[in-house]
Amino acid sequence: MLQQILHDMYIDPELLAELSDVQKHILFYKMREEQLRRWREREAWEALAQFEGLRPPKVKRASDKHIQWLLGADGEVWVWVMGEGPGDKPYEEISEELIAERARLQAQREAEEL
Protein backbone atom coordinates (compact mmCIF):
# COMPACT_ATOMS: atom_id res chain seq x y z
CA MET A 1 0.00 0.00 0.00
CA LEU A 2 2.80 2.41 0.91
CA GLN A 3 4.61 1.59 -2.34
CA GLN A 4 1.47 2.45 -4.33
CA ILE A 5 1.05 5.76 -2.46
CA LEU A 6 4.70 6.65 -3.07
CA HIS A 7 4.44 5.65 -6.72
CA ASP A 8 1.30 7.74 -7.32
CA MET A 9 2.22 10.44 -4.79
CA TYR A 10 -1.45 10.42 -3.86
CA ILE A 11 -3.42 9.13 -0.89
CA ASP A 12 -7.17 8.87 -0.77
CA PRO A 13 -8.59 11.51 1.59
CA GLU A 14 -10.69 8.90 3.41
CA LEU A 15 -7.62 6.77 4.07
CA LEU A 16 -5.67 9.83 5.16
CA ALA A 17 -8.40 10.74 7.63
CA GLU A 18 -8.06 7.33 9.27
CA LEU A 19 -4.33 7.77 9.96
CA SER A 20 -3.05 9.09 13.26
CA ASP A 21 -0.95 12.25 13.35
CA VAL A 22 2.25 10.23 13.79
CA GLN A 23 1.37 8.05 10.80
CA LYS A 24 0.59 11.15 8.72
CA HIS A 25 3.96 12.68 9.59
CA ILE A 26 5.75 9.47 8.65
CA LEU A 27 3.81 9.23 5.39
CA PHE A 28 4.52 12.83 4.42
CA TYR A 29 8.18 12.37 5.32
CA LYS A 30 8.37 9.31 3.07
CA MET A 31 6.57 11.17 0.27
CA ARG A 32 9.05 14.04 0.54
CA GLU A 33 11.96 11.59 0.44
CA GLU A 34 10.49 10.10 -2.72
CA GLN A 35 10.14 13.56 -4.28
CA LEU A 36 13.78 14.31 -3.55
CA ARG A 37 14.90 10.93 -4.88
CA ARG A 38 13.01 11.52 -8.14
CA TRP A 39 14.36 15.04 -8.44
CA ARG A 40 17.96 13.92 -7.90
CA GLU A 41 17.49 11.09 -10.38
CA ARG A 42 16.09 13.47 -13.00
CA GLU A 43 18.90 15.98 -12.43
CA ALA A 44 21.52 13.25 -12.80
CA TRP A 45 19.89 11.96 -15.97
CA GLU A 46 19.72 15.44 -17.50
CA ALA A 47 23.36 16.13 -16.62
CA LEU A 48 24.41 12.83 -18.18
CA ALA A 49 22.31 13.43 -21.28
CA GLN A 50 23.76 16.90 -21.65
CA PHE A 51 27.30 15.61 -21.13
CA GLU A 52 26.85 12.91 -23.76
CA GLY A 53 25.38 15.41 -26.18
CA LEU A 54 21.93 13.87 -26.22
CA ARG A 55 20.36 17.11 -25.17
CA PRO A 56 21.51 20.66 -25.82
CA PRO A 57 22.37 22.69 -22.73
CA LYS A 58 19.62 24.77 -21.24
CA VAL A 59 19.92 28.34 -22.41
CA LYS A 60 18.32 31.16 -20.52
CA ARG A 61 16.70 33.43 -23.03
CA ALA A 62 16.71 37.14 -22.53
CA SER A 63 13.30 38.53 -21.80
CA ASP A 64 11.52 40.03 -24.77
CA LYS A 65 9.89 42.60 -22.51
CA HIS A 66 11.32 46.08 -22.65
CA ILE A 67 10.49 49.70 -22.06
CA GLN A 68 11.02 52.52 -24.48
CA TRP A 69 10.74 55.98 -22.99
CA LEU A 70 9.16 58.81 -24.93
CA LEU A 71 11.68 61.61 -25.33
CA GLY A 72 10.92 65.32 -25.32
CA ALA A 73 12.30 67.99 -27.65
CA ASP A 74 15.33 68.37 -25.37
CA GLY A 75 16.19 64.68 -25.70
CA GLU A 76 15.32 63.94 -22.08
CA VAL A 77 12.55 61.62 -20.91
CA TRP A 78 9.19 63.29 -21.50
CA VAL A 79 7.21 63.82 -18.29
CA TRP A 80 3.64 64.98 -17.86
CA VAL A 81 2.41 66.07 -14.45
CA MET A 82 -1.32 65.65 -14.06
CA GLY A 83 -3.03 69.01 -13.67
CA GLU A 84 -0.10 71.09 -14.89
CA GLY A 85 -0.46 70.61 -18.64
CA PRO A 86 -2.27 73.09 -20.88
CA GLY A 87 -6.01 72.46 -20.66
CA ASP A 88 -5.68 70.14 -17.65
CA LYS A 89 -7.96 70.47 -14.67
CA PRO A 90 -6.13 71.10 -11.41
CA TYR A 91 -5.55 68.00 -9.29
CA GLU A 92 -7.86 69.26 -6.55
CA GLU A 93 -10.73 69.63 -9.02
CA ILE A 94 -10.16 66.14 -10.42
CA SER A 95 -10.11 64.60 -6.94
CA GLU A 96 -13.25 66.51 -5.89
CA GLU A 97 -15.07 65.22 -8.97
CA LEU A 98 -14.02 61.64 -8.18
CA ILE A 99 -15.16 61.96 -4.57
CA ALA A 100 -18.50 63.43 -5.66
CA GLU A 101 -19.01 60.63 -8.20
CA ARG A 102 -18.26 57.96 -5.61
CA ALA A 103 -20.65 59.60 -3.14
CA ARG A 104 -23.36 59.73 -5.82
CA LEU A 105 -22.90 56.03 -6.63
CA GLN A 106 -22.96 55.11 -2.93
CA ALA A 107 -26.18 57.09 -2.43
CA GLN A 108 -27.70 55.41 -5.48
CA ARG A 109 -26.81 51.94 -4.12
CA GLU A 110 -28.28 52.77 -0.73
CA ALA A 111 -31.47 54.09 -2.35
CA GLU A 112 -31.82 50.86 -4.36
CA GLU A 113 -31.45 48.78 -1.19
CA LEU A 114 -34.42 50.55 0.40
N, C-alpha and C positions, 0 to 999 in steps of 0.2 A: 504494500500500500504506500509506504514512504517513497519507494523507488518511483512509483507512478506519479505521485505528487511532485517529486523533484524533477521528473522528466517533463511533466506538463507545466510546472511552476504554477499550479492552480490547485486549490482545495475547495471543495464544496462548502458553502457557507453553513449548511446544517451540520456537517461533520466538524467544522471549525468551532461551532457553538458548543459542541459536546466536549471539546478538549479543555483541560484545566489550564490555568495561566502558565504553569511551568511547562506543560506540553506545548503550548502555543509558542513560548519563547524558544524552546528547543527546535520546534519546526521552523520558525522564522530564521533562526540561526543557521540551520541546515540549508534552507532555501537561499540565504545570502551566500553561504559557502559555495553552493552550486552556481550561483550567478558569477561569482568571482572566478571559479574554475573555468566556466565557459568563456568569460571575457579574456582570461589569460591564454586560453587555448586559441581563441580567434586572433588575438594579437600576435601570438607566436606564428600561426599559420600565415597571416598577412605579411609578417616580416620575412618569413622564409620564401613566400611567393614573390615578394618584391626583390629579395636578394637573388633569386634564381631567374629573375626577369620574366616571370609569368604575369606579373601585374605591374603596370607603370607606377612610379611613386606618386603619392598623393600630393597634389599641387594646390596650394591655397590661392584662389583667384582673388584678384583685387576687386573690391566692391565697384559695381557700376553706378552707384549712387554718388552724386556730386552736387555741389552748389556753385552757381555762377551769379556773382553779385552784379547788380545794375550799377553802372558808373555814371556819374554826373559829368557836366561839361568840363569840370576841373580835373577829371580823371580819378577822383576819389569815389568811394562808395557813396551812392545816392541814398539819402536819408529823408524820410518824410515824417514830420512830427504831427500827430493828429491834432487838429484845431489851429495849427499855425500856418497852414497853406492858404493860398488865395481861394476865397469862396468857402472855406471850411467853417463850420460852426465851432464856437469855442467848446472846449472840453466840458465845462460846467453845464452848458446848454444840452449837450449830447447826453450827459449822465442824468440830468433832470428829466429829459424826455424818456429815457429808459426806465427810470424809477416810476414815472407817471404811467407808462404803458404796463409795467408789471402790476402796479396797484389797480389799474383798470381791469386787467385780466383776473386778478385775485378777487375783486369785487364781483365780477361777472360769474366766476365759479361759485362763490358763496351764494349769490342770488339764485343760481340754478339748483343748488342743494336745498334751498327752501321751497 
